[in-house]
Amino acid sequence: MTSDIRGRSATEIADSVRALIERARLSPGDPLPPVRSLADELGVNRNTVVAAYRQLTQAGVVVTLGRGGTRVADLAPVAQEGFAAGSVLRDVGTGNPDPDLIPDIAPALASMAGRPVLYGEPVIDPDLERWARGWMSVGLDAVDLRLTITSGAADAVERLLAQALTRDDAVALEDPCFLTSIHTVRIGGYRAVPVAVDDEGMTVDGLRAALEQGVRAVVHTPRAQNPTGASLSAARAAELRAVLRDHPYVLVIEDDHFSMLSQQPFHSLVSPEHRRWALVRSVSKFLGPDMCLAVTASDPETAERLAMRLTPGTTWVSHLLQRLTLALVTDEATAAGIARAGIHYAARNAAFVERLTAYGLDAEAGDGLNLWIPLPVAARAVSEHLMRRGWLARTGDEFLLSGDEPSHRLRLTVHDLDDEDAAQLAADLAAAVAAAGGRLLVREVG
């Protein structure tokens, strides 16, 4: 069978494939001919076809799936955090912080007045840098630490991966995984290698297997892993550092997104001997999602490369935003409010877990904004029954990298429910599980 692909050079062949896609002659998921077959058909050297497919892969037009061949890329968007648009249901899957616990920025705005910042000046506000160096150094056993400011954690992770990887490079991601990380790796054209997560964080066997598959970067969450709420224990962190000891040039990215709100200690995967690493801390969970600022601490080479990735576009994060962040995090009242917020999230999650326990649903209140609820039946069926009762929940399927089987988990954001609504959701969830065919053992909770 012949294809409609034409050309004698790699560029001509790649342009031909692009044209077929643009004219809808090839659709997402469609296979391209094997290299040998297309080379024979066009009468060119196999290396020419290999080069053409490489161009298309690097441009994100196609994906290479090993024995699955080369196929037209599917750029369908993945799920994102936030409220579901256009729903009349009570949304308990948002992943949002409580707006009532986000500090008021009005008092801090008055302290931001100052001379204008001009081109060519230092990209980091000196006062913020002094404060951030102390913040980022705690828990890190790094010999030489450099700081970079980006427009949020997602921006930092995307640029960190881009400065170290090329398309089709393998990246170790937690499984289940934060939605934004899945999206970042997919859009970047990298190959996600899933690493299982348990109650103590990323598993040792999972990381070892990923490294054996040749991953060039590892993205992990040391505390309040999203969606599971798991945090690295000291013992697990030590075991993972031992595994990484033989891979000092694999880029380790630590996304400590819940930092100031976390009720757990920080344990790093970065040892003094590791050569490529970055610790990212955003302010969005405790100062609000609209405060698009993150601090990245990294080794000198990674910092230089990250700075180079910033120069073509947003060369620096607004100094007004930097000054506002500094004014807030150094204010005693704001700091006390952030501490209270962290305690509040933990307490509300624990109270909801206690309600579920009374209905025979055994869940754990991990760290973070969300709960990761195990179910005796498929989550989608439970979610559908919850919708009939007025609730919009998020199934675990959206967070899975190895999604061969349907998820038996729900990720719920319940910290902003009052006691009456929390009790109603717990009762409705138990009823939804029963309606979906799950068996529950109701018990007394003292």
Phi, psi and omega in degrees: 000130181267155177256174177266007180284137181231166175131156177247334178253167180299319180295318180296319179295316179297318178297324179295317178296316178302317181297320179295324178290315180299328181268010178062022173281337172236137183242161177308131180094344180293140179278146169268157181299149173304151184305311183298317182296315181292321178299316178296318181296319182271349181070038180236168176292146180300327179297332177294316178292320177303316180295322179295314179295326178295318177301316182292323179293315181295333178273356179079013181281324179230165176232144178259127187243032179063238179294343177283358177080195179251129184229157177294132184293143175255111183263027177301134183292147174271166179297151180234163178288160174116178181293145175283126183288138172075015181261139176266359181279158175285116187274115178242033178228024191285326187074011183274150167289165178284120181300333179290344181256003176276129184300146174286124184273349186304312181298328183282339184297328182294336183274003187267353182297143180177179182291155178295148175265132185249166177302142176091353178280166178306137185282343178252130175301126185304320181292319177296321180297319180297316179293315184295329180298319177292320180298315186280340184283336184294123178088354179257131178256058185258138181285314183229116187243125177244149183248144174222142177252130178232172180275064179099167183292319180299320177297318180296312182297317180300315182287326177296317178293319183295328181281348184246340190237164168237167182305142181079357172294150183269138179234129177279123177237147175297146179228110008289162192230153173301133186302319182294325178294319176302313181297316181299315181293320181295311182294326179288349180079020179269165178260120179278127175250113185287139174237121184298150178239135173239197185295342180254011178104204180303135184278150182293312180298322180295316179293318180300317180295321179295318179295324177293336177274002174085029178297143180256353178209151177232125176248120181219164182245112184289332180220151174052050181303134181257114025255355194282336185081006182287150175230143179297131170277164179297320181294317180295318179300319179296319179296319180291322176298323179296321178294321182283350185301327180272005182226060188292341183260002171287126182289121177255118179250119179255115181260092182268064191293334186261005188338285187291341181266346188293143176261009183242152176289155179270126175236124186264152172273352188271118175264163180301336183275346184287135190267330184235113183203161176204134173250124184245128175230116177268160177257003191291330182288328183252339175255352177114144182301336181281351176273080187280079180212135175222148175254131177244124171258135184206173173291160185302317183294317178297321178298317179296317179293322178295319177298321178295325178291339179276335189294325182290336184240251180281094187297326178212159173277138183315129177293335175296317177293322178297316180294322179296317178301313180298317181299322182287312186288341179262001178275127185298319181294320179294317179300319178295322178295320178297318178298318179295323180297317179300318178294320180299312181301316181296318182293317181293321178294317180296321180295322180290321177300321178297321177296318179295322180301323179296335179265005179088014176258109183273108179235164177242138177268091177283196180268151175118188184274345191236168172241144181247096193266119175283144182232151177279354180225174182300137185295326182298320179296318179295318180299320179297319178291327176295322179300322179293341178260007173098009183245141175247108182252167180249124180279158180290346183302326183293339186260357186270136172272319178262076188265046179287330180245148177296143181288146174248038181226148167242141170255118184244141172249105190237359188295340182263006175278139173284175185301320182295313180292323179296318178296320179294317179296318179299316179295317180293324178295316177299318178295322179293320177298315179297319180294333179274003176100008180274147179257134181236145176251103181289135183224163177273139177242118183268000000 
